[in-house]
Amino acid sequence: MIGSYFVFFTFLGILQIIFPELDVLKYEQEGLNSLMFENPWKFALLAVVIAPILEEGMFRTLIKPSPNDFIFFLCCWILVIVLIFIPVDIHWALKYAFLILFIILVYLFIKEFIPKRFQYEACRILNRNYVVVWILTAFIFGMVHISNYVDGFQIDLLLFLMIIPRIIAGFFFGKIKIENKSMAWPIAMHAMNNATVLILLFPKLL
């Protein structure tokens, strides 16, 4: 994955030399940058714990899933919907504690509510088409991160270039899920990836 990043950023540097008008600083992650300076502990928790668990649950759970992976996938998307309705002025620690409890309860409920036959049939179909699911979820994972740079959804060449590293990351997170047949590995790899970026950004907080 590191090698792929190196190739991409080398290619991006060459593009800037050939096309000087290509302004890679046009889009900045303003929301994340302000959060990092205003509340670095919250930012670290989001980047290294919450985001890896939630985002891997939203995407990599569908790659060669077990019934538990499939249920976790449903829980994560229900959680995302619930987040829309939670007031923004609630203390972040209280909100995350509630969300952890909520996802556990939803998981237990859905696991009993959805018939086992449906769970296994869904997993069978997804396993049979795992390559398509793998590529598609990597692409969607990257596209979702456009929201880091702009409000709402828009796309242009520069924005697409900005999310290519996320697509690459999504591809490798999926690869490690396939190879190890466990969600623990892509979550850990995602957390390490974000932690590395956090460490590189740390001098800005000093």
Residue frames as qw, qx, qy, qz and C-alpha x, y, z in Angstrom:
[[0.000, 0.886, 0.464, 0.000, 0.00, 0.00, 0.00],
 [0.315, -0.776, 0.109, 0.535, 2.86, 2.39, 0.85],
 [0.407, -0.102, 0.607, 0.674, 4.40, 1.69, -2.55],
 [0.193, 0.641, 0.660, 0.341, 1.10, 2.55, -4.25],
 [0.162, -0.925, -0.219, 0.265, 0.95, 5.84, -2.32],
 [0.409, -0.533, 0.355, 0.650, 4.50, 6.65, -3.42],
 [0.341, 0.223, 0.686, 0.603, 3.67, 5.99, -7.07],
 [0.060, 0.817, 0.561, 0.121, 0.50, 8.09, -6.85],
 [0.220, -0.909, -0.067, 0.349, 2.13, 11.13, -5.24],
 [0.429, -0.303, 0.506, 0.685, 5.07, 10.90, -7.65],
 [0.255, 0.468, 0.696, 0.481, 2.57, 10.91, -10.51],
 [0.078, -0.909, -0.401, 0.080, 0.75, 13.87, -8.93],
 [0.360, -0.699, 0.181, 0.590, 4.03, 15.79, -8.68],
 [0.369, 0.008, 0.637, 0.677, 4.75, 15.12, -12.35],
 [0.128, 0.716, 0.640, 0.248, 1.25, 16.34, -13.26],
 [0.198, -0.904, -0.180, 0.334, 1.88, 19.59, -11.38],
 [0.377, -0.445, 0.417, 0.697, 5.08, 20.13, -13.32],
 [0.249, 0.257, 0.727, 0.586, 3.36, 19.49, -16.66],
 [0.144, -0.713, -0.500, -0.470, 0.20, 21.42, -15.70],
 [0.252, 0.077, -0.441, 0.858, 1.22, 24.27, -13.33],
 [0.401, -0.293, -0.083, -0.864, -2.41, 25.45, -13.21],
 [0.706, -0.296, -0.633, -0.115, -3.34, 22.25, -11.37],
 [0.166, -0.564, 0.412, -0.696, -3.86, 23.68, -7.88],
 [0.586, -0.163, -0.790, 0.076, -3.77, 20.73, -5.47],
 [0.165, -0.155, -0.586, 0.778, -4.29, 23.13, -2.56],
 [0.316, -0.269, -0.318, -0.852, -7.63, 24.30, -3.95],
 [0.760, -0.421, -0.336, -0.366, -9.48, 21.78, -1.79],
 [0.131, 0.368, -0.742, 0.545, -8.53, 21.46, 1.87],
 [0.513, -0.407, -0.756, 0.003, -10.05, 19.36, 4.63],
 [0.073, -0.530, 0.184, -0.824, -11.14, 22.46, 6.54],
 [0.747, -0.493, -0.095, -0.436, -13.55, 20.68, 8.92],
 [0.927, -0.155, -0.241, 0.240, -10.99, 18.06, 9.90],
 [0.494, 0.363, -0.262, 0.746, -8.19, 20.62, 10.17],
 [0.280, -0.586, 0.134, -0.748, -10.21, 22.85, 12.50],
 [0.877, -0.409, -0.126, -0.217, -11.22, 19.86, 14.64],
 [0.832, 0.097, -0.313, 0.447, -7.58, 18.79, 14.88],
 [0.259, 0.389, -0.288, 0.836, -6.56, 22.18, 16.30],
 [0.464, -0.500, 0.040, -0.730, -9.64, 22.79, 18.47],
 [0.803, -0.345, 0.350, -0.337, -9.91, 19.32, 20.02],
 [0.328, 0.531, -0.768, -0.144, -6.94, 17.05, 19.17],
 [0.291, -0.122, 0.906, -0.282, -8.11, 14.27, 21.52],
 [0.669, 0.423, 0.405, -0.457, -11.49, 14.08, 19.83],
 [0.540, 0.665, -0.391, -0.337, -9.77, 14.15, 16.44],
 [0.057, 0.430, -0.901, 0.025, -7.46, 11.30, 17.45],
 [0.484, 0.100, 0.785, -0.374, -10.39, 9.21, 18.75],
 [0.679, 0.564, 0.134, -0.451, -12.31, 9.77, 15.53],
 [0.453, 0.678, -0.527, -0.242, -9.36, 9.03, 13.26],
 [0.145, 0.417, -0.892, 0.101, -7.83, 6.04, 15.01],
 [0.225, 0.082, 0.903, -0.355, -10.84, 4.33, 16.63],
 [0.507, 0.476, 0.446, -0.563, -14.28, 5.48, 15.46],
 [0.500, 0.617, -0.311, -0.522, -13.59, 5.92, 11.74],
 [0.160, 0.343, -0.908, -0.182, -11.75, 2.60, 11.23],
 [0.251, 0.166, 0.910, -0.286, -14.48, 0.60, 12.98],
 [0.475, 0.571, 0.375, -0.555, -17.43, 2.40, 11.39],
 [0.429, 0.640, -0.379, -0.512, -16.03, 2.76, 7.86],
 [0.087, 0.265, -0.949, -0.149, -14.74, -0.80, 7.68],
 [0.329, 0.281, 0.826, -0.362, -18.13, -1.95, 8.98],
 [0.485, 0.628, 0.145, -0.591, -19.81, 0.03, 6.20],
 [0.524, 0.654, -0.417, -0.353, -17.67, -1.34, 3.38],
 [0.212, 0.440, -0.872, -0.032, -15.33, -4.27, 4.02],
 [0.525, -0.034, 0.727, -0.441, -17.99, -6.33, 5.81],
 [0.784, 0.438, 0.119, -0.423, -19.54, -7.15, 2.42],
 [0.451, 0.596, -0.651, -0.130, -16.33, -8.71, 1.07],
 [0.575, 0.053, -0.815, 0.057, -16.54, -12.48, 1.57],
 [0.376, -0.471, 0.326, -0.729, -18.78, -11.93, 4.59],
 [0.181, -0.163, -0.939, 0.245, -19.75, -14.23, 7.41],
 [0.261, -0.711, -0.610, -0.235, -23.28, -13.83, 8.84],
 [0.446, -0.670, -0.272, 0.527, -21.75, -11.75, 11.66],
 [0.290, -0.135, 0.279, 0.905, -20.07, -9.46, 9.09],
 [0.056, -0.466, -0.629, -0.619, -23.38, -9.03, 7.29],
 [0.375, -0.770, -0.511, 0.073, -25.16, -8.06, 10.53],
 [0.448, -0.501, -0.048, 0.739, -22.33, -5.66, 11.40],
 [0.194, 0.175, 0.462, 0.848, -22.74, -4.05, 7.97],
 [0.220, -0.678, -0.585, -0.386, -26.44, -3.38, 8.63],
 [0.490, -0.703, -0.356, 0.371, -25.70, -2.01, 12.10],
 [0.416, -0.261, 0.114, 0.864, -23.10, 0.45, 10.82],
 [0.030, 0.331, 0.483, 0.810, -25.43, 1.89, 8.19],
 [0.377, -0.741, -0.542, -0.126, -28.27, 2.18, 10.71],
 [0.521, -0.559, -0.200, 0.614, -25.83, 4.01, 12.98],
 [0.279, 0.033, 0.284, 0.917, -24.91, 6.45, 10.21],
 [0.181, -0.582, -0.548, -0.573, -28.60, 7.26, 9.71],
 [0.512, -0.716, -0.440, 0.178, -29.11, 7.74, 13.46],
 [0.502, -0.252, -0.048, 0.826, -26.13, 10.13, 13.57],
 [0.090, 0.425, 0.382, 0.816, -28.00, 12.52, 11.29],
 [0.417, -0.700, -0.405, -0.415, -30.66, 13.05, 13.98],
 [0.648, -0.469, -0.356, 0.483, -28.35, 13.45, 17.00],
 [0.014, -0.997, -0.065, -0.024, -28.05, 17.14, 18.03],
 [0.649, 0.512, -0.265, 0.496, -24.60, 18.58, 17.33],
 [0.137, -0.735, 0.325, -0.579, -24.41, 20.35, 20.71],
 [0.913, -0.398, -0.011, -0.088, -24.29, 17.09, 22.72],
 [0.307, -0.749, 0.580, 0.095, -20.88, 16.52, 24.32],
 [0.595, 0.476, -0.597, -0.251, -18.82, 14.35, 22.00],
 [0.041, 0.266, -0.929, 0.255, -17.80, 11.84, 24.70],
 [0.516, 0.172, 0.612, -0.574, -21.44, 11.30, 25.70],
 [0.694, 0.476, -0.151, -0.519, -22.47, 10.97, 22.06],
 [0.460, 0.439, -0.765, -0.107, -19.85, 8.33, 21.29],
 [0.180, -0.120, 0.887, -0.408, -20.65, 6.37, 24.45],
 [0.644, 0.311, 0.364, -0.596, -24.31, 6.32, 23.39],
 [0.645, 0.519, -0.396, -0.397, -23.40, 5.22, 19.86],
 [0.179, 0.347, -0.917, 0.086, -21.28, 2.33, 21.13],
 [0.365, 0.100, 0.784, -0.491, -24.15, 1.12, 23.33],
 [0.640, 0.451, 0.081, -0.616, -26.61, 1.65, 20.49],
 [0.533, 0.478, -0.623, -0.315, -24.67, -0.39, 17.95],
 [0.009, -0.181, 0.958, -0.223, -24.27, -3.28, 20.41],
 [0.471, 0.264, 0.626, -0.563, -28.01, -3.37, 21.10],
 [0.631, 0.528, -0.153, -0.547, -28.90, -3.06, 17.41],
 [0.296, 0.423, -0.843, -0.150, -26.48, -5.85, 16.55],
 [0.172, -0.001, 0.931, -0.323, -28.06, -8.21, 19.08],
 [0.550, 0.415, 0.385, -0.615, -31.57, -7.29, 17.92],
 [0.575, 0.552, -0.368, -0.479, -30.89, -7.69, 14.18],
 [0.104, 0.349, -0.931, -0.032, -29.00, -10.94, 14.70],
 [0.272, 0.191, 0.885, -0.327, -32.17, -12.46, 16.18],
 [0.479, 0.541, 0.243, -0.648, -34.65, -10.61, 13.97],
 [0.503, 0.546, -0.482, -0.465, -33.27, -11.54, 10.53],
 [0.978, -0.011, 0.139, -0.156, -33.84, -15.20, 9.67],
 [0.546, -0.491, 0.598, 0.322, -30.67, -17.31, 9.55],
 [0.684, 0.365, 0.573, 0.264, -31.61, -18.57, 6.10],
 [0.318, 0.934, 0.123, 0.103, -31.64, -15.03, 4.72],
 [0.317, -0.846, 0.389, 0.177, -28.29, -14.24, 6.38],
 [0.633, -0.230, 0.667, 0.318, -26.60, -17.27, 4.84],
 [0.600, 0.596, 0.485, 0.223, -28.16, -16.71, 1.41],
 [0.123, 0.991, -0.052, -0.017, -27.01, -13.07, 1.36],
 [0.421, -0.690, 0.544, 0.223, -23.51, -14.16, 2.36],
 [0.724, 0.116, 0.627, 0.263, -23.47, -16.86, -0.31],
 [0.486, 0.809, 0.282, 0.173, -24.31, -14.35, -3.06],
 [0.069, -0.968, 0.240, 0.032, -21.76, -11.83, -1.80],
 [0.610, -0.465, 0.596, 0.237, -19.04, -14.48, -1.49],
 [0.722, 0.359, 0.533, 0.256, -19.67, -15.68, -5.03],
 [0.389, 0.817, 0.184, 0.384, -19.27, -12.12, -6.37],
 [0.573, -0.689, -0.101, 0.433, -16.55, -10.99, -3.99],
 [0.512, 0.010, 0.258, 0.819, -14.26, -9.45, -6.65],
 [0.011, 0.645, 0.417, 0.641, -17.03, -7.12, -7.87],
 [0.491, -0.820, -0.294, -0.022, -17.92, -6.23, -4.28],
 [0.682, -0.380, 0.007, 0.625, -14.25, -5.65, -3.44],
 [0.355, 0.196, 0.287, 0.868, -13.64, -3.21, -6.32],
 [0.159, -0.703, -0.448, -0.530, -17.01, -1.47, -5.96],
 [0.555, -0.774, -0.276, 0.132, -16.68, -0.90, -2.20],
 [0.593, -0.245, 0.060, 0.765, -13.13, 0.45, -2.64],
 [0.179, 0.388, 0.360, 0.830, -14.40, 2.96, -5.21],
 [0.353, -0.766, -0.408, -0.351, -17.42, 4.01, -3.11],
 [0.661, -0.559, -0.221, 0.448, -15.18, 4.27, -0.03],
 [0.432, -0.034, 0.141, 0.890, -13.06, 6.79, -1.90],
 [0.038, -0.537, -0.440, -0.718, -16.04, 8.73, -3.24],
 [0.486, -0.747, -0.454, 0.022, -17.54, 9.07, 0.24],
 [0.573, -0.444, -0.117, 0.679, -14.41, 10.95, 1.31],
 [0.227, 0.515, 0.292, 0.773, -15.19, 13.77, -1.10],
 [0.381, -0.835, -0.332, -0.218, -17.22, 15.15, 1.83],
 [0.663, -0.449, -0.117, 0.588, -13.88, 15.82, 3.58],
 [0.384, -0.026, 0.244, 0.890, -13.19, 18.54, 1.02],
 [0.198, -0.195, -0.294, -0.915, -16.57, 20.01, 0.01],
 [0.428, 0.171, 0.593, -0.660, -20.08, 20.34, 1.40],
 [0.774, 0.425, 0.141, -0.447, -22.59, 18.16, -0.40],
 [0.765, 0.012, 0.559, 0.319, -21.52, 16.14, -3.42],
 [0.466, 0.837, -0.152, -0.243, -19.60, 17.48, -6.38],
 [0.828, -0.135, 0.405, 0.364, -16.84, 16.03, -8.52],
 [0.446, 0.856, -0.231, -0.125, -14.17, 17.37, -10.84],
 [0.800, 0.386, -0.395, 0.235, -10.79, 16.09, -11.97],
 [0.123, 0.559, -0.562, 0.596, -8.91, 17.61, -9.04],
 [0.664, -0.350, 0.363, -0.552, -11.34, 16.23, -6.46],
 [0.980, 0.108, -0.114, -0.124, -11.10, 12.81, -8.05],
 [0.583, 0.487, -0.509, 0.406, -7.31, 12.98, -7.84],
 [0.219, -0.541, 0.502, -0.638, -7.61, 13.90, -4.15],
 [0.804, -0.224, 0.326, -0.443, -9.61, 10.77, -3.33],
 [0.773, 0.376, -0.507, -0.063, -7.49, 8.30, -5.31],
 [0.143, 0.389, -0.802, 0.431, -5.40, 7.55, -2.17],
 [0.581, -0.091, 0.517, -0.622, -8.65, 6.58, -0.40],
 [0.881, 0.280, -0.152, -0.349, -9.60, 4.27, -3.26],
 [0.521, 0.455, -0.697, 0.188, -6.14, 2.70, -3.05],
 [0.191, -0.298, 0.732, -0.583, -6.54, 2.31, 0.72],
 [0.772, 0.056, 0.247, -0.583, -9.99, 0.77, 0.28],
 [0.798, 0.372, -0.445, -0.162, -8.54, -1.72, -2.20],
 [0.376, 0.367, -0.772, 0.359, -5.83, -2.85, 0.23],
 [0.433, -0.192, 0.577, -0.665, -8.20, -2.94, 3.23],
 [0.873, 0.165, -0.002, -0.458, -10.38, -5.27, 1.16],
 [0.659, 0.434, -0.613, 0.045, -7.37, -7.36, 0.15],
 [0.056, 0.331, -0.797, 0.502, -6.35, -7.93, 3.76],
 [0.677, -0.035, 0.372, -0.634, -9.94, -8.89, 4.62],
 [0.870, 0.298, -0.272, -0.284, -9.95, -11.50, 1.85],
 [0.517, 0.439, -0.696, 0.234, -6.57, -12.90, 2.86],
 [0.046, 0.211, -0.770, 0.600, -7.27, -13.09, 6.61],
 [0.427, -0.405, -0.737, -0.333, -11.06, -13.67, 6.60],
 [0.396, -0.568, -0.557, 0.458, -11.52, -11.41, 9.61],
 [0.056, 0.916, 0.225, 0.329, -12.71, -7.83, 10.10],
 [0.592, -0.732, 0.018, 0.336, -10.08, -7.29, 12.79],
 [0.653, -0.075, 0.315, 0.685, -7.32, -6.98, 10.18],
 [0.254, 0.597, 0.347, 0.677, -8.78, -4.25, 7.92],
 [0.354, -0.904, -0.206, -0.123, -9.88, -2.30, 11.00],
 [0.679, -0.563, 0.120, 0.455, -6.35, -2.52, 12.43],
 [0.559, 0.171, 0.362, 0.726, -4.79, -1.58, 9.07],
 [0.029, 0.803, 0.353, 0.479, -7.18, 1.37, 8.71],
 [0.505, -0.853, -0.092, 0.094, -6.34, 2.53, 12.25],
 [0.689, -0.322, 0.233, 0.606, -2.60, 2.27, 11.56],
 [0.401, 0.477, 0.394, 0.675, -2.99, 4.20, 8.30],
 [0.157, -0.888, -0.245, -0.357, -4.86, 7.03, 10.05],
 [0.654, -0.705, 0.002, 0.274, -2.47, 6.97, 13.02],
 [0.665, 0.012, 0.251, 0.704, 0.48, 7.41, 10.64],
 [0.161, 0.675, 0.305, 0.652, -1.15, 10.48, 9.10],
 [0.456, -0.862, -0.190, -0.110, -1.91, 11.78, 12.60],
 [0.729, -0.451, 0.084, 0.508, 1.72, 11.40, 13.64],
 [0.499, 0.268, 0.297, 0.769, 2.87, 13.27, 10.52],
 [0.070, -0.766, -0.296, -0.567, 0.43, 16.10, 11.31],
 [0.624, -0.618, -0.378, 0.293, 1.39, 16.24, 15.00],
 [0.475, -0.101, -0.048, 0.873, 4.11, 18.94, 14.55],
 [0.046, -0.514, -0.341, -0.786, 1.39, 21.32, 13.35],
 [0.539, -0.711, -0.425, -0.156, -0.22, 21.13, 16.81],
 [0.662, -0.337, -0.239, 0.625, 2.94, 22.29, 18.58]]
